[in-house]
Amino acid sequence: MTKYKFRVYSIQNTIELPVEDVEESVSSGKADQDKVKSIMKAMQEGKTMEPIVVRKEDNKYKVTDGNHRLLAHKRLGKKTIEATKTSVERTGLF
């Protein structure tokens, strides 16, 4: 698998995205399950979560920060998630 470096060149306002349109980053398979459960508990208690950060890639959004929050939203059956959209460009290979 090829890994790229990215450079963020703009950050846009927070938007509400359908959870189904957001994909975890490659590293999400290694998600800390205790952290996901902790976020789920906080959400159920009504605590506000910081928006995730995403970048547009093809017809989907990819998480650049917030995999655990996205997984918590999915497991709780949430339909949408707050996200900050960034614009990025590839700057080279790792």
Solvent accessible surface area in square Angstrom, and as a share of the most:
residue,aa,sasa,rsa
1,M,175,0.78
2,T,79,0.46
3,K,117,0.50
4,Y,73,0.28
5,K,96,0.41
6,F,77,0.32
7,R,121,0.44
8,V,80,0.46
9,Y,125,0.47
10,S,43,0.28
11,I,122,0.62
12,Q,85,0.38
13,N,127,0.65
14,T,69,0.40
15,I,63,0.32
16,E,99,0.44
17,L,11,0.06
18,P,54,0.34
19,V,11,0.06
20,E,138,0.62
21,D,47,0.24
22,V,3,0.02
23,E,61,0.27
24,E,50,0.22
25,S,31,0.20
26,V,106,0.61
27,S,70,0.45
28,S,19,0.12
29,G,77,0.74
30,K,182,0.77
31,A,14,0.11
32,D,76,0.39
33,Q,81,0.36
34,D,109,0.56
35,K,102,0.43
36,V,0,0.00
37,K,127,0.54
38,S,69,0.45
39,I,23,0.12
40,M,36,0.16
41,K,124,0.53
42,A,18,0.14
43,M,27,0.12
44,Q,128,0.57
45,E,100,0.45
46,G,63,0.60
47,K,122,0.52
48,T,130,0.76
49,M,47,0.21
50,E,128,0.57
51,P,35,0.22
52,I,1,0.00
53,V,39,0.22
54,V,0,0.00
55,R,36,0.13
56,K,98,0.41
57,E,53,0.24
58,D,130,0.67
59,N,135,0.69
60,K,71,0.30
61,Y,28,0.11
62,K,48,0.20
63,V,0,0.00
64,T,66,0.39
65,D,73,0.38
66,G,10,0.09
67,N,23,0.12
68,H,41,0.18
69,R,36,0.13
70,L,0,0.00
71,L,23,0.11
72,A,0,0.00
73,H,21,0.09
74,K,78,0.33
75,R,118,0.43
76,L,48,0.24
77,G,50,0.48
78,K,95,0.40
79,K,165,0.70
80,T,59,0.35
81,I,5,0.03
82,E,81,0.36
83,A,0,0.00
84,T,23,0.13
85,K,48,0.20
86,T,6,0.04
87,S,24,0.15
88,V,32,0.18
89,E,73,0.33
90,R,136,0.50
91,T,74,0.43
92,G,32,0.31
93,L,111,0.55
94,F,164,0.68
